Amino acid sequence: MKAKVYITLKDGVLDPQGKAVMGALDSLGYSEVKDVRVGKLMELELSAASKEEAEKRIREMSEKLLANTVVEEFSIEIEGGE
């Protein structure tokens, strides 16, 4: 089973990397971009008895290690499994 974990900064948290990307886009002539937020994508391949079990385990992994839940939020997408 494959899973994707999308990690982004919570609303209201300063994103200096996003500001740097926005500045670079503006300097390249892409002035229509009004805001950029940079996040992370993690792809995991795992074995689990069910899609529900996989989601439960990935949620645990995300809360304990993959995301800093003080300033980041995450969403999970699971491919395959029933």
N, CA and C of each residue as an Amber inpcrd file, in Angstrom:
protein
   246
   0.8530000  -1.1650000   0.0000000   0.0000000   0.0000000   0.0000000
   0.8990000   1.2280000   0.0000000   0.5220000   2.2330000  -0.7620000
   1.2920000   3.4790000  -0.8170000   0.4900000   4.5870000  -0.1610000
   1.2030000   5.4760000   0.4830000   0.5520000   6.6010000   1.1360000
   1.3660000   7.8630000   0.9040000   0.6620000   8.9760000   0.8700000
   1.3010000  10.2820000   0.7690000   0.8790000  11.1030000   1.9760000
   1.8550000  11.7660000   2.5740000   1.5900000  12.6530000   3.6940000
   1.9950000  14.0540000   3.2550000   1.0170000  14.9570000   3.2100000
   1.2570000  16.3420000   2.8390000   1.3770000  17.1560000   4.1190000
   2.4860000  17.8660000   4.2670000   2.7340000  18.6370000   5.4770000
   2.8860000  20.1050000   5.0920000   2.0890000  20.9520000   5.7300000
   2.1390000  22.3900000   5.4560000   2.1520000  23.1590000   6.7660000
   2.6260000  24.3730000   6.6960000   2.5930000  25.2300000   7.8710000
   1.1540000  25.6350000   8.1490000   0.8260000  25.7530000   9.4300000
  -0.5040000  26.2100000   9.8090000  -0.6820000  27.6580000   9.3830000
  -1.9330000  28.0560000   9.1480000  -2.2250000  29.4480000   8.8240000
  -1.7020000  30.3350000   9.9440000  -1.1210000  31.4520000   9.5700000
  -0.6080000  32.3900000  10.5570000   0.8530000  32.1600000  10.9190000
   1.4360000  31.0370000  10.5090000   2.8490000  30.7710000  10.7860000
   3.6780000  31.3480000   9.6460000   4.6710000  32.1550000   9.9910000
   5.5420000  32.7840000   8.9980000   6.2520000  31.7220000   8.1640000
   6.2960000  31.9210000   6.8520000   6.9280000  30.9800000   5.9260000
   8.0420000  31.7080000   5.1650000   9.2420000  31.8130000   5.7410000
  10.3190000  32.5420000   5.0710000  10.7320000  31.9190000   3.7390000
  10.6620000  30.5950000   3.6330000  11.0040000  29.9410000   2.3690000
   9.9840000  30.3180000   1.2930000   8.7180000  30.3580000   1.6580000
   7.6840000  30.7730000   0.7150000   7.8860000  32.2150000   0.2640000
   8.2580000  33.0890000   1.1910000   8.5150000  34.4930000   0.8370000
   9.6980000  34.6070000  -0.1150000  10.7390000  33.8010000   0.1050000
  11.9050000  33.8210000  -0.7820000  11.5210000  33.3630000  -2.1840000
  10.7120000  32.3070000  -2.2710000  10.2630000  31.8160000  -3.5800000
   9.4050000  32.8750000  -4.2660000   8.5120000  33.5100000  -3.4980000
   7.6630000  34.5530000  -4.0730000   8.5020000  35.7120000  -4.5970000
   9.5270000  36.1080000  -3.8560000  10.4100000  37.1780000  -4.3110000
  11.1450000  36.8080000  -5.5870000  11.6080000  35.5580000  -5.6610000
  12.3120000  35.1010000  -6.8650000  11.3670000  35.0610000  -8.0660000
  10.1450000  34.6010000  -7.8630000   9.1700000  34.5830000  -8.9620000
   8.8880000  35.9970000  -9.4490000   8.7350000  36.9170000  -8.5050000
   8.4870000  38.3180000  -8.8750000   9.6570000  38.8790000  -9.6820000
  10.8780000  38.5820000  -9.2640000  12.0500000  39.0970000  -9.9880000
  12.1840000  38.4800000 -11.3740000  11.5680000  37.3140000 -11.5830000
  11.5700000  36.6760000 -12.9050000  10.3990000  37.1260000 -13.7720000
   9.5960000  38.0550000 -13.2360000   8.5020000  38.6050000 -14.0240000
   7.1500000  37.9730000 -13.7590000   7.0390000  37.1420000 -12.7600000
   5.7640000  36.5030000 -12.4390000   5.0840000  37.2640000 -11.3010000
   4.7500000  38.5160000 -11.5770000   4.1990000  39.3950000 -10.5430000
   2.7540000  39.0540000 -10.1690000   2.1170000  38.1630000 -10.9250000
   0.7360000  37.7940000 -10.5960000   0.6550000  36.8910000  -9.3600000
   1.7780000  36.3120000  -8.9320000   1.7910000  35.4600000  -7.7450000
   1.7020000  36.3540000  -6.5160000   0.6800000  36.1330000  -5.7020000
   0.4290000  36.9790000  -4.5350000   0.8910000  36.3450000  -3.2290000
   1.0530000  35.0340000  -3.1910000   1.5350000  34.3780000  -1.9800000
   2.0330000  32.9850000  -2.3300000   3.0390000  32.5230000  -1.6120000
   3.5800000  31.1790000  -1.7910000   3.7660000  30.5740000  -0.4030000
   3.3030000  29.3510000  -0.2440000   3.5280000  28.5890000   0.9830000
   4.2500000  27.3110000   0.5690000   5.3510000  27.0150000   1.2170000
   6.1470000  25.8360000   0.8880000   5.8410000  24.7420000   1.9050000
   5.6510000  23.5350000   1.4210000   5.3630000  22.4030000   2.2940000
   6.2280000  21.2160000   1.9300000   5.8680000  20.0740000   2.4740000
   6.6120000  18.8410000   2.2280000   5.6400000  17.7500000   1.7970000
   6.1440000  16.8460000   0.9960000   5.4040000  15.6550000   0.6040000
   6.2650000  14.4550000   0.9480000   5.7070000  13.5410000   1.7090000
   6.4130000  12.3020000   2.0350000   5.6110000  11.1450000   1.4730000
   6.2890000  10.2570000   0.7710000   5.6460000   9.0730000   0.2180000
   6.1380000   7.8580000   0.9880000   5.2020000   7.0700000   1.4490000
   5.5300000   5.8750000   2.2220000   4.9300000   4.6550000   1.5430000
   5.6570000   3.5620000   1.5870000   5.1040000   2.2860000   1.1480000
   5.0840000   1.3970000   2.3810000   3.9310000   0.8290000   2.6700000
   3.8030000   0.0470000   3.8870000   2.8540000  -1.1190000   3.6870000
   2.9610000  -2.0600000   4.5990000   2.0210000  -3.1760000   4.6030000
   1.1000000  -2.9740000   5.7980000  -0.1660000  -3.1530000   5.5680000
  -1.1650000  -3.0120000   6.6280000  -2.3260000  -3.9320000   6.3000000
  -3.0470000  -4.3340000   7.3210000  -4.1700000  -5.2500000   7.1420000
  -5.3250000  -4.5970000   6.3900000  -5.4700000  -3.2790000   6.5510000
  -6.5660000  -2.5710000   5.8920000  -6.1760000  -1.1050000   5.6840000
  -6.9580000  -0.4410000   4.8720000  -6.7420000   0.9800000   4.6300000
  -6.9140000   1.7660000   5.9350000  -7.8730000   1.3750000   6.7500000
  -8.1210000   2.0470000   8.0260000  -6.9280000   1.8990000   8.9630000
  -6.3690000   0.6970000   9.0100000  -5.1920000   0.4530000   9.8520000
  -3.9980000   1.2640000   9.3560000  -3.8240000   1.3250000   8.0360000
  -2.7280000   2.1100000   7.4680000  -2.8850000   3.5830000   7.8300000
  -4.0980000   4.1040000   7.7010000  -4.3190000   5.5130000   8.0300000
  -4.0440000   5.7830000   9.5080000  -4.4650000   4.8690000  10.3670000
  -4.2220000   5.0220000  11.8070000  -2.7240000   5.0650000  12.0950000
  -1.9800000   4.1420000  11.5110000  -0.5340000   4.0760000  11.7550000
   0.1890000   5.2970000  11.1860000  -0.2120000   5.7360000   9.9970000
   0.4310000   6.9050000   9.3930000   0.1120000   8.1630000  10.1950000
  -1.0940000   8.2610000  10.7070000  -1.4600000   9.3960000  11.5730000
  -0.5430000   9.4100000  12.8060000  -0.3220000   8.2500000  13.4140000
   0.5850000   8.1610000  14.5590000   1.9940000   8.5940000  14.1810000
   2.4860000   8.0960000  13.0390000   3.8310000   8.4590000  12.5760000
   3.9460000   9.9630000  12.3650000   2.9130000  10.5330000  11.7650000
   2.9270000  11.9660000  11.4650000   2.9260000  12.7960000  12.7340000
   2.1130000  12.4020000  13.7020000   2.0340000  13.1530000  14.9580000
   3.3020000  13.0180000  15.7950000   3.9750000  11.8650000  15.7060000
   5.1680000  11.6280000  16.5180000   6.4640000  12.0830000  15.8630000
   6.5290000  12.0390000  14.5280000   7.8130000  12.2790000  13.8700000
   7.7510000  13.1390000  12.6060000   6.8540000  12.8200000  11.7020000
   6.9080000  13.4340000  10.3750000   6.5540000  14.9200000  10.3680000
   5.6230000  15.3320000  11.2160000   5.1930000  16.7380000  11.2500000
   5.4270000  17.3150000  12.6430000   5.7740000  18.5790000  12.6820000
   5.8480000  19.3160000  13.9440000   4.4670000  19.9090000  14.1550000
   3.6290000  19.2290000  14.9110000   2.2210000  19.6140000  15.0000000
   1.9840000  20.9370000  15.7350000   3.0240000  21.5270000  16.2940000
   2.8850000  22.8570000  16.8970000   2.6950000  23.9000000  15.7970000
   3.4470000  23.7610000  14.7020000   3.3870000  24.7640000  13.6320000
   2.9490000  24.1950000  12.2870000   2.8350000  22.8640000  12.1830000
   2.4740000  22.2410000  10.9110000   1.2020000  21.4230000  11.0470000
   0.5200000  21.2640000   9.9200000  -0.6190000  20.3650000   9.8410000
  -0.3360000  19.3780000   8.7150000  -1.0510000  18.2750000   8.7110000
  -0.7940000  17.2590000   7.6960000  -2.1000000  16.6440000   7.2220000
  -2.0390000  16.1050000   6.0110000  -3.1520000  15.3330000   5.4810000
  -2.5720000  14.0670000   4.8590000  -3.3870000  13.0360000   4.8220000
  -2.9570000  11.7180000   4.3760000  -3.7830000  11.2730000   3.1860000
  -3.1030000  10.7130000   2.1970000  -3.7720000  10.1380000   1.0230000
  -3.2280000   8.7260000   0.8490000  -4.1180000   7.7480000   0.8240000
  -3.6920000   6.3550000   0.7070000  -4.1420000   5.7960000  -0.6410000
  -3.2100000   5.1580000  -1.3340000  -3.4970000   4.5500000  -2.6300000
  -3.4640000   3.0330000  -2.4610000  -4.4700000   2.3760000  -2.9890000
  -4.5180000   0.9220000  -2.8940000  -5.1370000   0.4900000  -1.5760000
  -5.2720000  -0.7750000  -1.4130000  -5.8740000  -1.3140000  -0.1960000
  -7.3860000  -1.1490000  -0.2130000  -8.0330000  -1.8890000   0.6090000
  -9.5040000  -1.8280000   0.6930000  -9.9260000  -1.5330000   2.0920000
